[in-house]
Amino acid sequence: THSHILELVSLVVAVSLVYNVDPTQAARNNKFVTCGTVLKLLNTDYRVRLHSHDVKYGTGSGQQSVTATEVQEDVNSHWAIMAATGKNCERGEPIKCGDVIRFHHLATNKNLHSHHFQSPLSGNQEISAYGDEHGVGDSGDHWTVVCTGESWQRNSPVKLRHVDTDMYLSVSGRTFGRPINGQMEVVGVSSPYSGTDWTAAEGLFIHQTEKDDGPKHTEL
């Protein structure tokens, strides 16, 4: 719900202002990516963070564009981990390998999305941000977490497979010009490879055993 998103935004702001948590210590205390986590996703191949903004594609769907940026400190790279549309997950519950989840873009209230449109630069599958004024989209917002073991570990790369199209979230390596000069094209590709690996970078991590104590963060 929109109120839940506002709560998450408030939490991010409050924790970033009040807490001074050593990133290494926070990482030790929070092993898993969990429901309710707000994070930045780092592509391990290109070392860029998944990003969006209120800039629409000039081709394809015309929806809000999703890119990747080398800039570490950017609020437009914050994504909240949420359950699939119409489903619920308990905050602090580890995301299991094989779970279907959504990535909700906090700054614009849209969801990471894909569909059968061509991406503007490389002609791969387009990745966009989608949702109504309440942040509700459709099944095109659903992503399967592909990882080894039982749950998504913060220090291990995962692949994100789009449920509707079976494409993997990736980066093409091509860069845009104005108005998003220098940002990389994010795409869907049919086969997994090193460019489809993503890790949890900076964020606000809520651990199951620490729900009563409050969240921990690593340099938002």
Order of alpha helices (4+ residues) and beta strands (2+ residues): alpha-alpha-beta-beta-beta-beta-beta-beta-beta-beta-beta-beta-beta-beta-beta
